[in-house]
Structures are given as structure tokens and as C-alpha cells.
Amino acid sequence: MAQGKMSDSQNQIPADSAMPIRPRRPTVGVRVGRVLVGGGAPVVVQSMTNTDTADAASTATQCIELAQAGSEMVRVTVNVPEAAAAVPEIKQRMLDAGCEAPLIGDFHYNGHVLLVKYPGCARALDKYRINPGNVGKGARRDEQFSTICKVAAENGKPVRIGVNAGSLNQELVMQKMQENTDRNLGRTSEEIINECMALSALQSTELAIASGLREDQIIISCKISRPRDLIAIYRDLSARTDQPLHLGLTEAGMGAKGLIWSASSMAILLAEGIGDTIRISLTPRPGGDRREEVYAACELLQALGLRSFAPSVTACPGCGRTTSSTFQELAERIQEYIRDRMPAWKQQYEGVEELKLAVMGCIVNGPGESRAANIGISLPGTGEEPACPVYIDGRKATTLRGTYEELSAAFRALLEDYVATKYPPRSEDSPTPTTPANSLRILS
């Protein structure tokens, strides 16, 4: 059943368990194109374009870039007739480029009109996102929501029922506010909003099923911009349904704020086994790189040990001992080198995404972190001997000397040799992992 409550025993970690991450909560598996969401599948990374969808060429280009960065599903806004008309071309351009990432259409207000009027759009999309808070009012809401679900069912497409705090069904909110007053329940407005979000998602799931969709065609999300509320809502939601859940703050914000607020809420939920697909909704700087949100999502899953996407590079933050910028430049150069080489490596070598490197700046933590990595180099700090010991699988292998360019070339050669000799060739039937373009861990 869509609202089957899990037993408490499924929620517990054995007292003697050393595992800090709970097993994934059992959820229904939903097939989105070639990607399985829920049903025991790994947590899926997704993102959204910020191009004008009516511009098929630029939108397809960004979809491909996001997919190459590690986004396993890509969402586009479908808000006007021109955008709906462009969707089939966007999908075809992606396929022509060899990009098989599922394409998701994001609908607000007029999805019931666009999907009916543009059947090519309905067929080309791999999933529809519906916001039940803005598909209409009163009886029209259910009718228009049902229309989208029926189009999805006719085309064999899944949907995400995406409830947002900023566009929540106000009739439901007012009903619950009045109930709180009449019964003197003493609940805060935040508690009522949280309850209404989960209730809207669950009621909409029931309506979607009544409109012809199956349980294995429905994903749920309840997004809000406050981390503590997000945690509370998803804990409640995960106990009341076994539909797969999409995690993410509605608006995370820019830069460090967006990263920290997203990680502080989503990491807690993921560690509790809650969440089947995620998006970190970062606000990019003007002209910024949209792929940053993909890199962040991949890093979050890799940090928790839930997925491995690409080799990680550990680098120290620097201090008065590291007045030279050489270790920073080398760390950046090695990261860029991995980014460039990973598309080929992942096709050739099994398990290369598990590789761990260290580029350290002085003798304090340098040797230890280098020994802990598969390959690590400890550059000399201020006043130290101008020599760079290199450790491979815990043992000192060589000492490098020379200019920055010489060190960089020598370390890259050691890296290439390690990859070629330590990782077996990937067989034709072996799955190829998604590869984000960065995986840099900074030590404090």
C-alpha cells in the first residue's frame, strides 16, 4: 500500500552495530527512463537547468554538461507552449550526443494544458513533476491534477508529486489552522505547515493512483527552505509511505550557505536511511557554473559512503608552515587532471572511482595522510628540506624534487602507472559509474 507504515524494528540500529549509516528504508522502485529510483537502488543525483527551455540548443547543451558532471537525471522547466514544443528536440539532441540521462519536465499552473496540447512533449519526457499546490483551486485542482496523471499513465511515464512550502494548498492550510484554533491544540504555524505538506503529498498520491497511475510510477517530495523543518517533514513522511522520496531544500541559497544548509539537513536524513534521490538547489553566481550543484550532491553521497563517483584528493588547508603555494597549485592541478582523465578511466578500469590521493603541504600531517591514501605526496613546508616523499599504498615509494612543473609531471606519471597496474580492465557487461568532475576534500 502507498501509505503502509513501517514497523519500529525496521527503524532501529542494533545496539552493538558500528555502522553509523542506517540501511536504506525499503521503498517502491520507480523506473525513470534507464534509472531506478528507490527499490533498493543507490541514491540518485539529479539537477535542473537554468536556461530558457524554448532555446533547445542551449538547454540540451546544459543537460549534457550536467549529466557529464554526474547528474543522473536532468529536469527542465516546461512553462510555456514554446518550451513544450522544444522538449522533443532537446531530448533528441541529448540522445544524438550519447546522453541517456532521463529528462524530467517541471510543470506549474498549466501542465494539464501543455501535456495535452503537445503530445510530443509528453512522449519525450521521462518523468513529469507536478506541484499539487498550483494546479488549480477547489474542484478544478483535482480535475487538473488528474489530467496530468492520466497523460502520464497513457504514456507510461512516472511522476514526482512535488509539494513546496512556498506554494502549498492554502485551503488545506487554513483548514488546519482553524482546526488548531477550534480544538485548542496549541500547535505552532511551522508544525501546521509541516503537517499540511506531508498530508498534501499523501492525498495527492492517492488521487494519482485513482487517476490511473501505479505505485511504481510515483515519487514524492516535500521541499521547504528551513533545514530543521525539512528533517521533521521527511521523518514523518517516511513513516507514512513507502513511495520513494526526493530530498532537497526548496531554496538552499548561494555558496557556503547553500552548501551547509543542504548538507546539514540532507546528511541527517540520508544517514537515517531516508531519501532515494537528491538535488542540492544552489543559487549560482551571475554567469556561474550550474554544475556546482551536481558536484555538491555527488560529494555529499560520497562523504557519507553511500556512493563512489570519482577519486578523492585530500589536501590540507594551509597555515604558517605552508607559506609556499606549491601544494595548493599541485592539488588543483591534480584535481583538474583527474577531471580530464576520469571519463576514459571509468570506461577502462573497474573500481577506479575508489582511488584516494593526498597532496599535503608540510611534515605535520603530510606523511600520515599520504600513507593513508593510495598515493600521497608530502611537500616541504616553510624551513623544511626541499624534498617530497611519495607514499604508495602506505609505503614510501620515492622522493621527488624539482620545480612545480617537474613535480606535477612526475606525480601525474605515478598516478597513471598506479591506475593502469592496480585496477582491472572493465568488462563489457560491468556497469559504468557516474563521474562528477570534482572530489576535493579539505582537511581542517
BELZI-V290457 format. One record per pair of residues at least 12 apart in sequence whose C-alpha atoms are under 7 Angstrom apart, sorted by the first residue. I is the first residue (numbers start at 1). GAP is how many residues later the second one is. If there is no record, write none. Layout:
# BELZI-V290457
i->(I:I)
gap->(GAP:GAP)
This chain:
# BELZI-V290457
i->(2:2:2:2:3:3:3:4:4:4:5:5:5:6:21:21:22:22:22:23:24:24:25:25:26:26:26:27:27:27:27:28:28:28:28:29:30:30:30:32:32:32:32:33:33:34:37:37:37:38:38:43:43:44:44:44:44:45:45:45:45:45:45:45:45:46:46:46:46:46:46:47:47:47:47:47:47:48:48:48:49:49:49:49:53:53:53:53:53:54:54:54:56:56:56:57:59:60:60:60:64:64:66:67:68:69:69:69:69:69:69:70:70:70:70:71:72:73:73:73:74:74:74:74:75:75:75:75:76:76:76:77:77:77:78:78:78:79:79:81:84:84:84:85:85:87:87:88:88:88:91:102:103:103:103:104:104:104:104:105:105:105:105:106:106:106:107:107:108:108:108:108:109:109:109:110:111:112:112:112:123:126:127:127:127:128:128:128:129:129:129:129:130:130:130:131:131:131:132:132:132:132:133:133:133:133:134:146:146:149:149:149:150:150:153:153:157:158:158:159:159:159:160:160:160:161:161:161:161:162:162:162:163:163:163:163:163:164:164:164:164:165:165:165:168:172:173:173:176:177:194:194:197:198:198:198:201:218:219:219:219:219:220:220:220:220:221:221:221:223:223:223:224:224:225:225:225:225:227:227:227:228:230:231:231:238:244:245:245:245:246:246:246:246:247:247:247:247:247:248:248:248:248:248:249:249:250:251:252:252:253:253:254:254:254:258:262:263:279:280:280:280:281:295:295:295:298:299:308:308:309:309:309:309:309:310:310:310:310:310:311:311:311:311:311:311:312:312:312:312:312:312:313:313:313:313:313:313:313:314:314:314:314:314:314:314:315:315:315:315:315:315:315:316:316:316:316:317:317:317:318:321:321:321:322:322:322:322:323:326:327:327:327:327:330:331:335:339:339:346:346:347:347:348:348:349:349:349:349:350:350:350:350:351:352:355:356:356:356:357:357:357:357:358:358:358:358:358:359:359:359:360:360:360:361:361:361:361:362:362:362:362:363:363:363:366:370:371:371:371:371:372:373:374:374:375:375:375:376:376:376:377:377:377:378:387:387:387:388:388)
gap->(213:239:240:241:237:238:239:236:237:238:234:235:236:233:250:251:249:250:251:250:249:250:248:249:13:14:216:12:215:216:217:188:214:215:216:187:186:187:188:70:94:95:126:69:93:68:207:239:240:206:238:233:234:28:232:233:234:26:27:28:232:233:234:252:253:25:26:27:28:232:233:24:26:27:28:232:247:26:27:28:13:14:26:27:23:24:25:30:33:28:29:32:30:33:34:33:31:30:33:34:30:35:225:34:367:222:225:226:366:367:368:224:364:365:366:223:29:28:29:30:27:28:29:30:28:29:30:31:28:29:30:28:29:30:27:28:29:28:29:33:30:34:37:33:36:34:37:32:33:36:33:24:22:23:24:21:22:23:24:20:22:23:24:22:23:24:22:23:22:23:26:27:25:26:27:25:37:32:35:36:32:31:30:31:32:30:31:32:30:31:32:33:30:31:32:30:31:32:13:29:31:72:30:34:35:36:33:62:65:59:62:64:61:62:59:60:60:59:60:58:59:60:58:59:60:40:58:59:60:58:59:60:34:38:58:59:60:58:59:60:86:32:58:59:29:24:20:23:16:15:35:39:25:24:35:39:19:25:24:25:26:27:23:24:25:26:24:25:26:25:26:27:25:26:24:25:26:27:34:37:38:37:35:34:38:36:32:30:31:32:29:30:31:32:19:28:30:31:32:18:30:31:32:33:13:32:31:30:29:30:29:30:28:29:30:24:18:37:18:13:16:17:12:141:142:143:138:140:45:46:44:124:125:126:127:43:44:125:126:129:41:42:43:44:45:128:43:44:45:127:128:129:22:43:44:45:126:127:128:43:44:45:126:127:128:129:16:43:44:45:126:127:128:44:45:126:127:125:126:127:43:41:60:61:39:40:59:60:59:78:32:33:34:52:78:28:103:98:99:86:87:79:85:77:78:74:75:76:77:73:74:75:76:72:71:19:17:18:19:16:17:18:19:12:15:17:18:19:17:18:19:17:18:19:17:18:19:20:16:17:18:19:15:17:18:12:21:20:22:23:24:22:20:18:19:16:17:18:14:15:16:12:13:14:12:12:13:14:12:13)
